[in-house]
């Protein structure tokens, strides 16, 4: 079930990302998404970084061949190719780490920890920002985000980490979980702003419309995507030193 949901989310996220760059070229979007989903699927199926690197190499080769063949249709082939690679590598590098995280000991709990900590921060940041926000966090990137909302989000990250510590990680030092939650919260907020930069640069409000009233998949997962590699390598660092969160 996780693999099927993971594949579906990766595919939709890729289509949304590519669609922001090429809104009128559905054929290119579909083809690039089809090849771009290979790295996360390789990570999920093989749980081997070598397979992931091979998949990324295949992406680079196939996209290069495509733009060689179709060079006459582009005013600036390198611009279009850069956008395709940016979308694929951004989605690929981030989602690959979610798949690899799932394959670690206690991977189910680790993935849920990542999702719940980030989602709780997103929700709290939104409501605190709406009710108490007065000072803009980064107005040139996102006019709606406030410093008060960001602080509220970080507080919620910590609260959720403590809830999960009580139920799932009672043997882990709670100070470690608090530190991880705060770091993930900061990185997640940077991921949210990073997607806003992309949307602002192409002149769209939402990445998609698949979630009525909430935008697209990327709008809900932008923070998770940026936080996933950080959390994965934190877990790897701790495991190599004999510390398991689960």
C-alpha positions in Angstrom: 0.0 0.0 0.0 2.8 2.4 0.9 4.6 1.7 -2.4 1.5 2.3 -4.5 0.7 5.5 -2.7 4.3 6.6 -2.9 4.4 6.0 -6.6 1.1 7.9 -7.2 2.3 10.9 -5.2 5.6 11.0 -7.0 3.9 10.8 -10.4 1.4 13.6 -9.6 4.0 15.8 -8.0 6.2 15.5 -11.0 3.4 16.3 -13.4 2.5 19.3 -11.3 6.1 20.5 -11.1 6.7 20.1 -14.9 3.3 21.5 -15.6 4.2 24.8 -13.9 7.1 25.1 -16.4 5.3 23.7 -19.5 1.6 24.4 -19.0 0.8 24.1 -22.7 2.9 21.0 -23.5 1.1 18.0 -22.0 3.1 15.5 -24.1 6.4 16.8 -22.7 5.1 16.8 -19.2 3.8 13.3 -19.4 7.0 11.9 -21.0 9.3 13.7 -18.6 7.2 12.5 -15.6 7.4 8.9 -16.9 11.2 9.0 -17.0 11.5 11.2 -13.9 9.7 8.7 -11.7 12.4 6.1 -12.2 14.8 7.3 -9.4 12.2 7.1 -6.6 10.8 3.8 -7.9 14.4 2.4 -8.0 14.9 3.5 -4.4 11.7 2.0 -3.3 12.2 -1.3 -5.1 15.9 -1.9 -4.7 16.7 0.1 -1.5 20.1 0.6 -3.0 21.8 4.0 -3.6 23.6 2.5 -6.6 20.3 1.8 -8.3 19.2 5.3 -7.6 22.4 6.7 -9.2 21.9 4.5 -12.2 18.3 5.8 -12.6 19.5 9.4 -12.4 22.1 8.7 -15.0 19.4 7.2 -17.3 17.2 10.3 -16.8 20.1 12.5 -17.8 20.8 10.4 -20.9 17.2 10.1 -22.1 16.5 13.8 -21.6 19.7 14.7 -23.5 18.7 12.5 -26.4 15.2 14.1 -26.4 16.5 17.6 -26.7 19.1 16.6 -29.3 16.4 15.2 -31.5 13.9 18.0 -30.8 16.3 21.0 -30.8 14.5 22.8 -33.6 11.3 23.2 -31.7 12.8 25.2 -28.8 13.8 28.8 -28.8 16.3 28.0 -26.0 16.9 24.2 -25.7 19.1 24.6 -22.7 16.5 26.6 -20.9 13.8 24.0 -21.5 16.2 21.1 -20.7 17.3 22.9 -17.4 13.7 23.2 -16.3 13.0 19.5 -17.0 16.1 18.4 -15.1 15.4 20.8 -12.3 11.9 19.4 -11.8 13.0 15.7 -12.1 16.1 16.1 -9.9 14.3 18.2 -7.2 11.5 15.7 -7.0 13.8 12.7 -7.4 16.4 13.6 -4.8 13.8 14.4 -2.2 11.4 11.5 -2.7 14.3 9.0 -3.0 15.2 9.8 0.6 11.6 9.0 1.7 11.8 5.6 0.0 15.2 4.9 1.5 13.9 6.0 4.9 11.1 3.5 4.7 13.6 0.7 4.1 15.5 1.4 7.3 14.8 -0.5 10.6 11.6 1.0 12.0 11.1 2.7 8.7 7.3 2.9 9.0 7.5 4.8 12.3 10.3 7.0 10.9 8.3 8.0 7.8 5.3 8.7 10.0 7.4 10.8 12.4 8.6 12.9 9.4 5.1 13.4 8.0 3.3 14.1 11.3 6.0 16.5 12.6 6.0 18.5 9.4 2.2 18.4 8.9 1.6 19.6 12.4 3.9 22.5 11.9 2.2 23.4 8.6 -1.2 23.5 10.2 -0.1 25.5 13.2 1.9 28.0 11.1 -1.2 28.6 9.0 -3.6 29.2 11.9 -1.2 31.1 14.1 -0.3 33.2 11.1 -4.0 33.9 10.3 -4.9 34.8 13.9 -1.8 36.4 15.3 0.5 37.1 12.4 1.7 40.8 12.1 5.3 40.6 10.9 6.0 39.3 7.5 8.5 36.4 7.3 9.6 36.8 3.6 7.2 39.1 1.8 9.1 39.1 -1.5 8.6 35.3 -1.7 5.3 34.7 0.1 3.1 37.6 1.3 1.0 35.4 3.6 3.8 33.9 5.8 4.6 35.6 9.1 7.2 35.3 11.7 4.5 34.5 14.3 3.2 31.7 12.1 6.8 30.3 11.7 7.3 30.3 15.5 3.9 28.7 16.0 4.8 26.0 13.5 8.1 25.2 15.3 6.2 25.0 18.6 3.8 22.5 17.0 6.8 20.5 15.6 8.1 20.1 19.1 4.7 19.2 20.6 4.1 16.5 18.0 7.6 15.1 18.5 6.8 14.7 22.2 3.5 13.1 21.5 5.2 10.6 19.2 8.0 10.1 21.8 5.4 9.1 24.3 3.7 6.5 22.0 6.4 5.3 19.7 9.9 6.3 20.9 9.9 6.0 24.7 13.4 4.7 24.7 14.8 7.7 22.9 16.2 10.8 24.6 13.4 13.4 24.2 15.9 16.1 23.9 17.2 14.4 20.7 13.7 14.3 19.3 13.1 17.9 20.1 16.3 18.9 18.4 15.4 16.9 15.3 11.9 18.3 15.2 13.1 21.9 15.4 15.6 21.2 12.6 13.0 19.5 10.4 10.6 22.4 11.1 13.2 25.0 10.0 14.1 23.0 6.9 10.5 22.3 6.1 9.6 26.0 6.2 12.6 26.7 3.8 11.1 24.0 1.5 7.7 25.8 1.6 9.4 29.1 0.7 11.5 27.4 -2.0 8.3 26.2 -3.8 6.9 29.7 -3.5 10.0 30.9 -5.3 9.2 28.5 -8.2 5.5 29.4 -8.3 6.3 33.1 -8.2 8.8 32.8 -11.0 6.2 31.1 -13.3 3.3 33.3 -12.1 1.0 30.6 -10.6 -0.7 30.6 -7.2 -0.9 26.9 -6.7 1.1 24.0 -8.2 -2.2 22.2 -9.1 -5.9 21.7 -8.4 -6.1 18.1 -7.3 -7.0 19.0 -3.7 -9.9 21.5 -3.9 -9.2 24.5 -1.7 -5.7 23.3 -0.9 -3.9 23.5 -4.3 -1.8 20.6 -5.5 0.2 17.7 -4.1 3.3 19.9 -4.1 1.6 22.6 -2.1 0.9 20.0 0.7 4.3 18.3 0.5 6.8 21.0 -0.2 8.0 21.1 3.4 8.1 17.3 3.6 10.2 17.0 0.4 12.9 19.4 1.7 13.0 17.9 5.1 13.2 14.2 4.0 16.9 14.2 3.0 17.9 15.9 6.2 16.0 13.5 8.3 17.3 10.5 6.5 20.9 11.5 7.0 20.3 12.3 10.6 19.0 8.8 11.1 21.9 7.3 9.2 24.4 9.4 11.3 22.7 8.1 14.5 22.6 4.5 13.4 26.3 4.5 12.6 26.9 5.6 16.1 24.7 2.9 17.6 21.7 5.2 18.3 18.3 4.0 16.9 15.3 6.3 17.2 12.9 3.3 17.1 
